[in-house]
């Protein structure tokens, strides 16, 4: 509950970070993390 409120405040304060940009960032970070894990394995 607190995270959603914090996210809404963050989104209102920084309108450039819309949902699509957040999704792209999560996918990018996930890809980098997956690449690192795959290299170690």
C-alpha positions in Angstrom: 0.0 0.0 0.0 2.8 2.4 0.9 4.7 1.6 -2.3 1.8 2.4 -4.5 1.3 5.8 -2.7 5.0 6.5 -3.0 5.0 5.6 -6.6 2.0 7.9 -7.3 3.8 10.8 -5.6 7.0 10.0 -7.5 5.0 9.9 -10.8 3.2 13.2 -10.0 6.5 14.9 -9.2 8.4 13.4 -12.2 5.8 13.2 -15.0 8.5 12.0 -17.5 8.7 8.6 -15.7 5.4 7.2 -17.0 4.4 3.6 -16.8 5.9 2.7 -20.2 9.3 4.1 -19.2 9.2 2.2 -15.9 8.4 -1.0 -17.7 11.3 -0.4 -20.1 13.7 0.2 -17.2 12.5 -3.0 -15.4 13.0 -5.0 -18.6 16.4 -3.5 -19.2 17.6 -4.1 -15.6 16.1 -7.6 -15.7 18.0 -8.3 -19.0 21.3 -7.1 -17.5 20.8 -9.1 -14.3 19.9 -12.2 -16.4 23.0 -11.7 -18.5 25.3 -11.5 -15.4 23.7 -14.6 -13.8 24.0 -16.5 -17.1 27.7 -15.6 -17.3 28.4 -16.9 -13.8 26.6 -20.2 -14.4 
